[in-house]
Structure formats: C-alpha cells, structure tokens
Amino acid sequence: MEKFVAIYVRRSVSDKDKGNNSLSIDSQKADCKKALKKGEKFRLYCDDGKSGKDIEHRPEFQRMMADAKDGLISRIIVKKYDRFSRNLREYLNVTNTLESYGVSVTSLTEPFNTETKEGRLMRNNLLSFAEFERETIAGRVADAYGTRAAETGFYQGGKVYYGYVPERRTVNGKTGSVLVPSDKADVVRTAYSLYKNPDISLGNVLSYFIQNSIDVNINRQKNMDRSHLSQILKSPLYVRADKEVYQYFVSKGYRIIDDVEAFDGVHGCFRHKQSDGTNYIKIGYHEGLVDAETWLMVQDKKSRNSKFRNNGNARNSWLTGLVKCAHCHYALALIYSWNASRTKQWRYYDCSGAYKANGCVQKRLRARPDDVETVVFLEMKKHLEELTIAKTVKHEPDTETESIKAEIIRIDGEIRNLMDKALLADGEFFRLINSRVNELHARKSELELELQSKARKHKEIDTAPLADPMSRWDALSIEEKHTLAVTMINAVYVSNKGEVSVIFSF
C-alpha cells in the first residue's frame, strides 16, 4: 500500500478564547498543505478544542498513531511542535515511537534538522519553553481559583455537592454561583438526624432510605453508598455554622478566613485546600441544611468511630483497640502463650511502643488482661451509676468546670492588664506584650471550646440505652461488650504495675 503524508492540526479552547487566527484550524491546514511536495497524497487529522497537555484525550491523534504503526504514514507535518505536544517527555516518547515506525515529524515554524544533535537540542529547548508556559498558565488558574475561593462565599464550580444546585445570584455587588437546596436536601437532613443517634450506623441509614423508597442516587449511574454518605456527614458545607462550630474548627487547626462574627448560625462553610495541602474554612453565601448542634454531635461520633474502625470484629477481648501503655501511650497488643503440653494458655499485654525508636523500655507488662477487664467493667458500672444519679438531682457544675471558668477569668484579667501596659509601651516591649496577648487569647479559645464540649455532652447523655446491656453484662458476647465499651470509653491506660486508668468519653 502506498504511504501518505499526515497533516496534524490542533486548536485548544484557550487558543479559541485568545482569538489567535494564526492558530486557527483553517490557517494550520492551509500552511501545512503548502509544505506538501507536488503529487504527494495526504490525510488530515484534526483535534479541535483539545488541550495539548496529553495525547490520551485526542481521538484524531490516536488514530494517526495507529495508522503510523500500520505503516501507512511516511511523515507528519505540523505548523508548530507544540501543536503536536506541549509535554516534553511525552513528545520525546512519541517521536521515538514514530522513528521506530520510520516516520519523521516536520514543523513549519521551527525549520531545523532534527536528524542532527544540534537540531534536536533546539527542538527540545522549544518544547521545554512550551511546557513551562503550560505549567505557568495552570498555576495562574489555580492561584486565581484560590484567591476567589478565599475572598468570596460563591460556589467555585467543579465538584457537585449533593443536596444543592448552583444558581446565579448577586451578593454584595458581585455576581456568582450560590448553592441553593435541591430536591435532595431532605435526604441530607434525614441522614444527619438519624446518624446522630449513638446506635445508628451508616448501614442503618442507607437501609432506612431503601425501606422507605427514598431516592438517594448520586447520579444516573450510581446510588449513594457508605463512602458517599460518610463524606456528606463530614462536610462542613451542610452546617448552619455558629460560634460553637467556629470553635470546633479552631480546635482542629483549620485556618479560618472569616471572623467569628460571620458564623451566624445560618450559612454553611466551604473547606478549600491550599497549595501546601492544608485546608482552610470559608463561610459561604449558601444556607446550611443542618443545625450546628446536630452537626457537631455527628462529628463527635465520627471522631470516636474513626479511632476504633478496625475493631468491629473484636473476638479475643472486648478492650481491643482501647488499651494503651501508661508509660509511652502506645497501644497494647494481646498476646497468647501455651505451656509445653498445650494444656494451659496465658494472656498478657505486649507494648507496641517497645518496638519504636526511643520507645517504651517495657515490652511485656506484668498486668494481667483478666484483671484489667474486671477493673474496667467496675469503673464503667460506677460511672454509669454516677451519671444516672446526676440526672435525678439538680445539676451543679463540677470541680473541673469551675476550674476552667476560673482560669478564663484569670486570663481575661491578665489580658486587660497587658492592654493597659501596651498603651505606654513601644518597640520591643510592645511586641512582647502583643505576643503574650495572642497566646492568652489562644488559650482562652481552647478553654471555651472545652467548656462548650462539656456542656454539649452533658445535654446529649442518655444513660437508658447503656443501663440495660450493663445489667446483662455476663450474657453479652465479646463483640457486644466491645461496642458498649467503645461508646463509653476513649482509652484505658495500664501500667506495668497493674494500675488502670479509664478515660471516659462523657
């Protein structure tokens, strides 16, 4: 079969927007045809509106490569090498492949001989500049996106948020997309309302939707699954963010764009990622779907669950995943050993911290797991009784709460004294005062968050669901005991001497 010359032309969307006539499809075709020798047969391959960043998403380019492999093409003509590819590594890979097929590539605007090392150097330099230009443009686009996201509460496009649809609106004299509730908004509200219950799992929520014939499709091809539901339940987009939510974000170390006054209990939040990989929070122009108290309850629950997500099948001990070394705070592993005749078995704790660099010096603890389990059960029973009694009497602030309040008052007093001194200070002394005031404000925020968390947990505690299984403890399976323990306990610290300290989650 007689070979032909391939003419490849491409124009990206950005070229269209720039109105660059020299890179129009018609202009490229006309110029490339002029380079044909008299009587040469050719075939045109045209990718209009396709980016030069890769070749995978250009169907005509792929067809041309297939024809070259089949031995149909003698050479390829392009107007510029960057029409062929803007990615240097990809370009070199493709041209090497074409050379193995016996196909050369000719550029009309870079007329140098690529058969010589000097010509290849010039070609590679030009492509390096083209790749640099593409990466620079991409960086500028990303920077512009980040700037807009931090400056406004508009929806920036891209990701589609379940329960909302974008709508063009004018806010504060600027026009952009604002998220408004869709017909899926009630699905989100229901999911939060159900999941905040301590006994409800993600699977229970999805089963509820199925049993009640509630449409929860994410798109036309896929229904909501556990992963999608979990992401929805973690997203700050849906919360009607108030001051407590602000404090929650502070405690998590997020950079927060807006002042606390912007957290008005009405609007939701966007969580955007910065170029360094960290996240920041920006109040949106959209209204949240879920009240702050419910959203925070769900975050508390998900935070506790994430600590023990691998312990759902605890079979050897109901304290699996909860027990930690009191010396180094690394997890304790439950180890089994037998006597020589394998007629008797022992259980003991092995400290994982002993295997870390500069870790715990004590590898095997003398504390017996059976004794630890007995102590923890008695502490759980005692704690539950105290909570039950507390509900029958007038609630009085505990010693820890009063101590926190007293510390806040002391900090306020120190801040006032420092501010008075700042009026008379200058230079280095003023900077020292300002630094100390910032430290005090940060500490005060932490204490206020702790107070709010204690108050919220006190309102949430319902001892009834815990009392029944605790009364039937001996009849429970190890998995049931483990579920109850995870609900009540954050951690159990065990020392080598057998001392046990139980840290309850409420």
C-alpha positions as a printed NumPy array, in Angstrom:
array([[  0.   ,   0.   ,   0.   ],
       [  1.301,   3.453,  -0.946],
       [  2.139,   5.649,   2.038],
       [  0.752,   9.141,   2.533],
       [  1.738,  12.288,   4.451],
       [ -0.193,  13.033,   7.645],
       [ -1.138,  16.636,   8.378],
       [ -1.939,  17.107,  12.056],
       [ -3.728,  20.25 ,  13.261],
       [ -4.948,  21.104,  16.761],
       [ -6.508,  24.052,  18.497],
       [ -7.203,  24.229,  22.238],
       [-10.07 ,  26.054,  23.931],
       [ -7.657,  28.712,  25.224],
       [ -6.496,  29.404,  21.646],
       [-10.121,  29.995,  20.685],
       [-10.617,  32.372,  23.594],
       [ -7.494,  34.342,  22.648],
       [ -8.804,  34.794,  19.099],
       [ -5.435,  33.693,  17.69 ],
       [ -6.152,  33.468,  13.946],
       [ -2.666,  32.175,  13.155],
       [ -3.524,  29.015,  15.092],
       [ -6.999,  28.583,  13.637],
       [ -7.738,  25.184,  12.131],
       [ -8.118,  26.646,   8.627],
       [ -4.818,  28.548,   8.901],
       [ -2.937,  25.447,  10.056],
       [ -4.455,  23.342,   7.271],
       [ -3.556,  25.865,   4.565],
       [  0.041,  26.312,   5.751],
       [  0.669,  22.572,   6.107],
       [ -0.71 ,  21.832,   2.636],
       [  1.814,  24.32 ,   1.167],
       [  4.618,  22.135,   2.542],
       [  3.468,  19.133,   0.519],
       [  5.552,  18.132,  -2.448],
       [  3.892,  18.017,  -5.839],
       [  1.738,  14.949,  -6.19 ],
       [  2.076,  13.868,  -2.543],
       [ -1.016,  12.261,  -1.104],
       [ -2.037,  13.362,   2.377],
       [ -4.583,  12.664,   5.082],
       [ -5.808,  15.278,   7.574],
       [ -6.069,  14.595,  11.31 ],
       [ -7.845,  17.378,  13.224],
       [ -8.371,  17.747,  17.002],
       [-10.365,  20.938,  17.518],
       [-10.894,  22.168,  21.086],
       [ -8.403,  19.677,  22.565],
       [ -5.665,  20.556,  25.053],
       [ -2.013,  19.814,  24.276],
       [ -1.227,  18.643,  27.798],
       [ -1.574,  14.981,  26.829],
       [ -2.387,  12.743,  23.86 ],
       [ -4.841,  10.386,  25.53 ],
       [ -7.808,  12.721,  25.111],
       [ -7.196,  13.48 ,  21.416],
       [ -9.012,  10.903,  19.245],
       [ -7.566,  12.062,  15.912],
       [ -4.033,  11.957,  17.27 ],
       [ -4.64 ,   8.396,  18.445],
       [ -5.976,   7.464,  15.   ],
       [ -2.883,   8.97 ,  13.372],
       [ -0.576,   6.965,  15.66 ],
       [ -2.457,   3.774,  14.789],
       [ -2.045,   4.499,  11.057],
       [  1.674,   5.174,  11.585],
       [  2.046,   1.838,  13.361],
       [  0.315,   0.125,  10.454],
       [  2.932,   1.597,   8.073],
       [  0.523,   3.93 ,   6.265],
       [  2.3  ,   7.229,   7.027],
       [  5.647,   8.396,   5.641],
       [  5.948,  11.661,   7.586],
       [  3.888,  14.048,   9.705],
       [  3.598,  17.795,   9.111],
       [  2.588,  20.219,  11.895],
       [  2.617,  24.006,  11.943],
       [  4.354,  24.123,  15.351],
       [  5.78 ,  21.427,  17.574],
       [  3.534,  22.498,  20.445],
       [  0.519,  21.563,  18.267],
       [  1.911,  18.065,  18.464],
       [  2.503,  18.129,  22.24 ],
       [  3.268,  20.641,  24.998],
       [  4.647,  17.965,  27.266],
       [  8.352,  17.439,  26.553],
       [  8.63 ,  13.938,  27.967],
       [  5.51 ,  12.817,  26.16 ],
       [  6.693,  14.425,  22.92 ],
       [ 10.048,  12.658,  23.077],
       [  8.37 ,   9.334,  23.813],
       [  6.011,   9.755,  20.863],
       [  8.694,  10.888,  18.412],
       [ 10.902,   7.959,  19.455],
       [  7.977,   5.654,  18.776],
       [  7.35 ,   7.275,  15.387],
       [ 11.026,   6.987,  14.485],
       [ 10.786,   3.248,  15.19 ],
       [  7.918,   3.196,  12.647],
       [ 10.109,   5.083,  10.146],
       [  8.008,   8.276,  10.448],
       [  9.561,  11.751,  10.813],
       [  7.895,  14.912,  12.137],
       [  8.31 ,  18.259,  10.367],
       [  7.45 ,  21.649,  11.874],
       [  6.794,  24.601,   9.532],
       [  7.723,  27.341,  12.017],
       [ 10.788,  25.637,  13.553],
       [ 12.737,  24.67 ,  10.385],
       [ 15.737,  22.896,  11.865],
       [ 17.131,  19.49 ,  11.083],
       [ 16.167,  17.06 ,  13.837],
       [ 18.479,  14.438,  12.404],
       [ 21.433,  16.312,  13.943],
       [ 22.14 ,  16.631,  17.649],
       [ 22.106,  20.451,  17.325],
       [ 18.678,  20.368,  15.742],
       [ 17.339,  18.001,  18.407],
       [ 18.702,  20.319,  21.104],
       [ 16.898,  23.307,  19.574],
       [ 13.685,  21.271,  19.261],
       [ 13.877,  20.145,  22.884],
       [ 14.535,  23.7  ,  24.105],
       [ 11.479,  24.989,  22.273],
       [  9.345,  22.242,  23.757],
       [ 10.727,  22.981,  27.231],
       [  9.52 ,  26.57 ,  26.902],
       [  6.109,  25.365,  25.688],
       [  5.792,  23.013,  28.666],
       [  6.891,  25.797,  31.038],
       [  4.218,  28.073,  29.558],
       [  1.525,  25.427,  30.048],
       [  2.515,  24.825,  33.686],
       [  2.664,  28.568,  34.342],
       [ -0.832,  29.042,  32.943],
       [ -2.11 ,  26.126,  35.028],
       [ -0.504,  27.641,  38.134],
       [ -2.106,  31.002,  37.457],
       [ -5.505,  29.37 ,  37.064],
       [ -5.054,  27.538,  40.379],
       [ -3.918,  30.737,  42.124],
       [ -6.891,  32.641,  40.736],
       [ -9.245,  29.901,  41.945],
       [ -7.678,  30.005,  45.413],
       [ -7.93 ,  33.795,  45.574],
       [-11.604,  33.805,  44.562],
       [-12.394,  30.994,  46.993],
       [-10.802,  32.867,  49.905],
       [-12.333,  36.252,  49.034],
       [-15.942,  35.273,  48.339],
       [-18.505,  32.76 ,  49.506],
       [-19.525,  31.848,  45.968],
       [-19.526,  28.271,  44.735],
       [-16.354,  27.956,  42.635],
       [-17.602,  25.21 ,  40.337],
       [-16.134,  21.789,  39.747],
       [-17.288,  19.445,  42.486],
       [-21.042,  18.837,  42.604],
       [-22.396,  18.95 ,  46.142],
       [-25.221,  16.534,  46.985],
       [-28.33 ,  18.352,  48.208],
       [-27.545,  21.607,  46.408],
       [-27.68 ,  23.09 ,  42.921],
       [-25.833,  26.258,  41.838],
       [-27.819,  29.377,  40.969],
       [-26.505,  32.709,  39.664],
       [-27.04 ,  35.478,  42.199],
       [-25.657,  38.896,  43.057],
       [-24.22 ,  39.262,  46.567],
       [-22.518,  42.405,  47.868],
       [-22.442,  43.831,  44.36 ],
       [-20.75 ,  40.775,  42.833],
       [-22.388,  38.078,  40.743],
       [-21.561,  34.406,  41.035],
       [-22.94 ,  30.952,  41.729],
       [-24.661,  30.39 ,  45.057],
       [-25.702,  26.93 ,  46.234],
       [-29.43 ,  26.549,  46.875],
       [-31.181,  23.46 ,  48.308],
       [-32.209,  20.863,  45.732],
       [-34.81 ,  18.123,  45.944],
       [-32.137,  16.021,  47.703],
       [-31.778,  18.45 ,  50.634],
       [-34.211,  16.475,  52.81 ],
       [-32.112,  13.34 ,  52.275],
       [-29.146,  15.148,  53.832],
       [-31.225,  16.43 ,  56.759],
       [-32.647,  12.952,  57.389],
       [-29.202,  11.338,  57.244],
       [-27.845,  13.683,  59.916],
       [-30.952,  13.311,  62.075],
       [-30.689,   9.523,  62.022],
       [-26.933,   9.156,  62.331],
       [-26.569,  11.359,  65.417],
       [-28.222,   8.513,  67.357],
       [-25.385,   6.523,  69.016],
       [-26.946,   3.189,  67.968],
       [-27.35 ,   4.06 ,  64.261],
       [-24.678,   3.063,  61.741],
       [-24.119,   4.184,  58.159],
       [-25.675,   0.92 ,  57.019],
       [-28.762,   1.58 ,  59.14 ],
       [-29.22 ,   4.988,  57.493],
       [-28.939,   3.528,  53.981],
       [-31.347,   0.714,  54.915],
       [-33.842,   3.32 ,  56.118],
       [-33.707,   5.06 ,  52.744],
       [-34.247,   1.767,  50.905],
       [-37.101,   0.62 ,  53.14 ],
       [-38.87 ,   3.949,  52.722],
       [-38.276,   4.081,  48.946],
       [-36.277,   7.317,  49.234],
       [-34.354,   8.14 ,  46.075],
       [-30.689,   8.605,  47.045],
       [-28.974,   8.404,  43.665],
       [-25.728,  10.354,  43.386],
       [-26.034,  10.432,  39.613],
       [-27.816,   8.462,  36.938],
       [-25.409,   5.546,  37.23 ],
       [-24.791,   5.237,  40.956],
       [-26.753,   5.241,  44.208],
       [-25.38 ,   6.554,  47.48 ],
       [-23.122,   4.092,  49.292],
       [-21.353,   4.155,  52.673],
       [-18.418,   6.138,  51.309],
       [-20.629,   8.867,  49.813],
       [-22.761,   9.038,  52.961],
       [-19.692,   9.281,  55.19 ],
       [-18.333,  12.196,  53.135],
       [-21.674,  14.001,  53.38 ],
       [-21.739,  13.527,  57.15 ],
       [-18.229,  15.014,  57.486],
       [-18.699,  18.007,  55.207],
       [-18.886,  21.499,  56.768],
       [-20.9  ,  22.552,  53.722],
       [-24.151,  21.466,  55.371],
       [-23.816,  23.004,  58.844],
       [-25.578,  26.193,  59.844],
       [-22.324,  27.365,  61.336],
       [-22.44 ,  29.194,  64.66 ],
       [-19.868,  30.188,  67.281],
       [-19.511,  26.608,  68.567],
       [-18.727,  25.415,  65.046],
       [-16.114,  28.175,  64.804],
       [-14.502,  26.884,  67.988],
       [-14.618,  23.344,  66.604],
       [-12.65 ,  24.406,  63.513],
       [-10.157,  26.258,  65.718],
       [ -9.615,  23.101,  67.771],
       [ -8.954,  21.112,  64.58 ],
       [ -6.243,  23.542,  63.497],
       [ -8.007,  24.878,  60.401],
       [ -7.105,  28.261,  59.032],
       [-10.347,  30.263,  59.193],
       [-10.767,  33.114,  56.72 ],
       [-13.705,  34.878,  58.375],
       [-14.035,  36.421,  61.825],
       [-16.146,  34.642,  64.41 ],
       [-18.999,  37.145,  63.835],
       [-19.549,  35.63 ,  60.372],
       [-20.592,  32.347,  61.997],
       [-24.223,  33.429,  62.306],
       [-25.948,  30.055,  62.646],
       [-27.414,  30.356,  59.144],
       [-24.73 ,  29.924,  56.496],
       [-22.695,  26.843,  55.638],
       [-18.938,  26.565,  55.085],
       [-16.613,  25.652,  52.256],
       [-13.492,  23.638,  53.033],
       [-10.853,  24.526,  50.444],
       [ -7.398,  23.018,  50.007],
       [ -4.346,  25.273,  49.821],
       [ -1.334,  24.697,  47.59 ],
       [  0.622,  23.272,  50.549],
       [ -2.036,  20.608,  51.103],
       [ -3.583,  22.143,  54.224],
       [ -7.241,  23.156,  54.41 ],
       [ -8.968,  26.399,  55.257],
       [-12.572,  27.261,  56.072],
       [-14.59 ,  29.97 ,  54.336],
       [-18.184,  30.918,  55.178],
       [-20.342,  30.502,  52.062],
       [-23.239,  32.56 ,  50.772],
       [-25.464,  29.474,  50.918],
       [-27.636,  28.453,  53.862],
       [-26.72 ,  25.301,  55.726],
       [-29.121,  22.355,  55.895],
       [-28.311,  21.049,  59.386],
       [-28.332,  22.842,  62.747],
       [-24.987,  23.276,  64.491],
       [-25.78 ,  21.027,  67.465],
       [-26.708,  18.051,  65.256],
       [-23.677,  18.561,  63.009],
       [-21.308,  18.694,  65.996],
       [-22.876,  15.572,  67.516],
       [-22.223,  13.739,  64.25 ],
       [-18.6  ,  14.953,  64.144],
       [-18.063,  13.778,  67.74 ],
       [-19.494,  10.378,  66.861],
       [-17.422,  10.028,  63.678],
       [-14.305,  11.077,  65.567],
       [-14.859,   8.339,  68.16 ],
       [-15.657,   5.764,  65.465],
       [-12.516,   6.559,  63.486],
       [-10.358,   5.635,  66.469],
       [-11.729,   2.115,  66.545],
       [-12.8  ,   1.469,  62.955],
       [-10.679,  -1.689,  62.781],
       [-12.049,  -3.183,  65.98 ],
       [-15.582,  -4.012,  64.934],
       [-14.758,  -7.743,  64.926],
       [-13.081,  -7.892,  68.345],
       [-13.163, -11.549,  69.317],
       [-10.387, -12.075,  71.839],
       [-11.   ,  -9.162,  74.187],
       [-13.713,  -6.554,  74.477],
       [-10.989,  -3.979,  75.224],
       [ -9.335,  -4.431,  71.824],
       [ -8.144,  -1.064,  70.492],
       [ -8.797,   0.748,  73.777],
       [ -5.894,  -0.431,  75.931],
       [ -2.742,   1.686,  75.912],
       [  0.528,   1.677,  77.818],
       [  0.511,   4.167,  80.691],
       [  4.254,   4.695,  80.231],
       [  4.527,   5.522,  76.5  ],
       [  0.817,   5.713,  75.432],
       [  1.334,   3.245,  72.575],
       [ -1.26 ,   0.518,  72.027],
       [ -1.051,  -2.738,  73.961],
       [ -1.336,  -5.954,  71.973],
       [ -2.971,  -9.024,  73.466],
       [ -0.562, -11.973,  73.2  ],
       [ -1.22 , -15.678,  73.888],
       [  1.2  , -18.369,  75.047],
       [  0.866, -22.064,  75.937],
       [  2.679, -24.493,  78.168],
       [  4.726, -27.277,  76.588],
       [  1.853, -29.759,  76.538],
       [ -0.554, -27.093,  75.284],
       [ -2.966, -27.798,  78.128],
       [ -2.851, -24.307,  79.591],
       [ -2.963, -20.894,  77.994],
       [ -1.903, -17.461,  79.268],
       [ -2.785, -13.971,  78.057],
       [ -0.568, -10.961,  78.541],
       [ -0.042,  -7.449,  77.144],
       [  2.82 ,  -6.613,  74.797],
       [  3.631,  -2.891,  74.415],
       [  3.983,  -1.847,  70.761],
       [  5.98 ,   1.18 ,  71.907],
       [  8.894,  -1.09 ,  72.769],
       [  9.456,  -1.627,  69.046],
       [  9.639,   2.098,  68.228],
       [ 12.797,   4.173,  68.144],
       [ 13.279,   5.661,  71.625],
       [ 10.097,   3.869,  72.618],
       [  8.941,   2.197,  75.799],
       [ 11.584,   0.22 ,  77.688],
       [  8.951,  -2.189,  78.959],
       [  7.992,  -4.734,  76.322],
       [  5.817,  -7.158,  78.295],
       [  3.595,  -5.773,  81.048],
       [  3.049,  -7.755,  84.227],
       [ -0.585,  -6.598,  84.344],
       [ -2.988,  -9.482,  83.68 ],
       [ -5.624,  -8.806,  80.967],
       [ -8.33 , -10.589,  83.012],
       [ -7.685,  -8.263,  85.954],
       [ -7.711,  -5.203,  83.7  ],
       [-11.049,  -6.197,  82.167],
       [-12.554,  -6.655,  85.651],
       [-11.358,  -3.228,  86.794],
       [-12.633,  -1.508,  83.635],
       [-16.056,  -3.148,  83.938],
       [-16.381,  -1.997,  87.551],
       [-15.328,   1.54 ,  86.531],
       [-17.909,   1.545,  83.723],
       [-20.613,   0.407,  86.124],
       [-19.619,   3.053,  88.679],
       [-19.515,   5.782,  86.021],
       [-22.956,   4.855,  84.714],
       [-24.404,   4.934,  88.243],
       [-22.941,   8.396,  88.81 ],
       [-24.476,   9.664,  85.545],
       [-27.857,   8.186,  86.474],
       [-27.787,   9.803,  89.917],
       [-26.735,  13.114,  88.378],
       [-29.905,  13.134,  86.261],
       [-32.146,  12.858,  89.336],
       [-30.672,  15.839,  91.169],
       [-30.232,  19.461,  90.287],
       [-27.223,  19.738,  88.081],
       [-24.328,  21.546,  89.666],
       [-21.098,  22.472,  87.885],
       [-18.338,  20.   ,  88.617],
       [-14.951,  20.96 ,  90.028],
       [-13.262,  20.745,  86.618],
       [-15.834,  23.066,  85.039],
       [-15.416,  25.604,  87.828],
       [-11.641,  25.397,  87.453],
       [-11.899,  26.107,  83.723],
       [-14.171,  29.105,  84.34 ],
       [-11.775,  30.463,  86.96 ],
       [ -8.865,  30.131,  84.539],
       [-10.798,  32.042,  81.859],
       [-11.482,  34.849,  84.354],
       [ -7.783,  34.945,  85.278],
       [ -6.786,  35.117,  81.596],
       [ -9.248,  37.972,  80.985],
       [ -7.687,  39.875,  83.873],
       [ -4.158,  39.341,  82.582],
       [ -5.201,  40.47 ,  79.086],
       [ -6.716,  43.686,  80.491],
       [ -3.541,  44.434,  82.48 ],
       [ -1.355,  43.823,  79.457],
       [ -3.514,  46.05 ,  77.255],
       [ -3.164,  48.867,  79.789],
       [  0.628,  48.46 ,  79.691],
       [  0.599,  48.341,  75.883],
       [ -0.694,  51.926,  75.774],
       [  2.581,  53.094,  77.342],
       [  4.888,  50.636,  75.603],
       [  6.833,  50.923,  72.376],
       [  9.298,  48.937,  70.321],
       [ 10.342,  45.505,  71.553],
       [  8.301,  45.73 ,  74.777],
       [  5.115,  46.306,  72.751],
       [  5.881,  43.29 ,  70.555],
       [  6.382,  41.112,  73.642],
       [  3.066,  42.27 ,  75.096],
       [  1.289,  41.655,  71.803],
       [  2.776,  38.152,  71.559],
       [  1.665,  37.304,  75.107],
       [ -1.85 ,  38.629,  74.466],
       [ -2.122,  36.41 ,  71.385],
       [ -1.031,  33.386,  73.439],
       [ -3.63 ,  34.186,  76.099],
       [ -6.403,  34.566,  73.519],
       [ -5.477,  31.204,  72.002],
       [ -5.535,  29.535,  75.425],
       [ -8.854,  31.178,  76.246],
       [-10.334,  29.835,  72.987],
       [ -9.199,  26.321,  73.92 ],
       [-10.775,  26.579,  77.372],
       [-14.04 ,  27.965,  76.   ],
       [-14.178,  25.124,  73.473],
       [-13.655,  22.632,  76.296],
       [-16.492,  24.223,  78.279],
       [-18.812,  24.094,  75.28 ],
       [-17.897,  20.47 ,  74.626],
       [-18.595,  19.509,  78.244],
       [-21.942,  21.322,  78.173],
       [-22.908,  19.724,  74.86 ],
       [-22.004,  16.224,  76.032],
       [-23.928,  16.722,  79.244],
       [-27.051,  17.52 ,  77.203],
       [-26.505,  14.505,  74.937],
       [-26.013,  11.813,  77.558],
       [-28.866,   9.35 ,  77.729],
       [-27.997,   6.551,  80.129],
       [-31.057,   4.41 ,  79.321],
       [-29.553,   2.649,  76.255],
       [-26.455,   1.783,  78.337],
       [-28.153,   0.607,  81.529],
       [-29.859,  -2.438,  80.032],
       [-26.798,  -4.097,  78.438],
       [-24.708,  -3.29 ,  81.526],
       [-27.236,  -5.137,  83.682],
       [-26.864,  -8.21 ,  81.391],
       [-23.083,  -7.989,  81.107],
       [-22.284, -11.686,  81.601],
       [-24.766, -12.661,  78.887],
       [-23.243, -10.329,  76.286],
       [-20.894, -11.534,  73.567],
       [-17.357, -10.144,  73.331],
       [-18.422,  -8.061,  70.307],
       [-21.395,  -6.601,  72.229],
       [-19.194,  -5.765,  75.21 ],
       [-16.692,  -4.139,  72.871],
       [-19.388,  -1.98 ,  71.24 ],
       [-20.559,  -0.786,  74.659],
       [-17.001,  -0.077,  75.807],
       [-16.196,   1.956,  72.677],
       [-19.346,   4.016,  73.24 ],
       [-18.343,   4.944,  76.792],
       [-14.525,   4.982,  76.753],
       [-11.824,   6.927,  74.939],
       [ -8.865,   4.969,  76.303],
       [ -7.712,   2.632,  79.068],
       [ -4.167,   3.211,  80.339],
       [ -2.418,   0.265,  82.008],
       [  0.896,   0.472,  83.859],
       [  3.42 ,  -2.293,  84.339],
       [  2.356,  -2.476,  87.991],
       [ -1.241,  -3.209,  87.014],
       [ -2.599,   0.298,  87.694],
       [ -5.605,   1.015,  85.457],
       [ -6.877,   4.473,  84.437],
       [-10.097,   4.706,  82.434],
       [-10.694,   7.833,  80.32 ],
       [-14.415,   8.114,  79.598],
       [-15.739,   9.902,  76.533],
       [-18.542,  11.582,  78.529]])
